[in-house]
């Protein structure tokens, strides 16, 4: 089963990390990703460019606006997709994500089961 992991962060916290700490964290995330690649569980991983657009219907017409639709201190900064046997494994992977140590103030991970090709959610 595939799961989408949305990585949330707080720009103020990430931006205030000393260079050495940020370099260490990036190395830890790279190692985390390599471990999942080696097990065959990592399907995709990407960082997101901070120029999102939102498209909503206003007065019957699609309107494009800058930025995320919702105002929040946290934002989605990256994602990864895993293909694992069950939800427990997906949760174990999410718990091991190196950036979580900043989770009390700096973000977290949302875990979304992805629909299968036939439209089933499991």
NORGI-V135560 format. One record per pair of residues at least 12 apart in sequence whose C-alpha atoms are under 6 Angstrom apart, sorted by the first residue. I is the first residue (numbers start at 1). J is the second residue. D is the distance in Angstrom with one decimal. If there is no record, write none. Layout:
# NORGI-V135560
I_J_D, I_J_D
This chain:
# NORGI-V135560
1_83_5.4, 1_84_5.4, 1_85_5.9, 2_82_5.5, 2_83_4.2, 2_114_5.5, 3_81_5.5, 3_82_5.4, 3_112_5.4, 3_113_4.4, 3_114_5.4, 4_81_4.6, 4_111_5.8, 4_112_5.0, 5_79_5.5, 5_80_5.2, 5_110_5.6, 5_111_4.8, 6_79_4.6, 6_109_5.4, 6_110_5.1, 7_76_5.6, 7_77_6.0, 7_78_5.3, 7_79_5.5, 7_109_4.7, 8_74_5.9, 8_75_5.2, 8_76_4.4, 8_77_5.8, 8_107_4.7, 8_108_5.1, 8_109_6.0, 9_74_5.1, 9_75_5.5, 9_106_5.1, 9_107_4.2, 10_73_6.0, 10_74_4.6, 10_106_4.7, 10_107_6.0, 13_106_5.9, 29_98_6.0, 41_82_5.2, 41_83_5.0, 41_84_6.0, 42_82_4.6, 43_81_5.3, 43_82_5.2, 44_80_5.4, 44_81_5.2, 45_79_5.8, 45_80_4.1, 46_78_5.7, 46_79_5.7, 47_78_4.0, 48_77_5.4, 48_78_5.1, 52_67_4.8, 53_65_5.7, 53_66_4.8, 53_67_5.2, 54_69_5.9
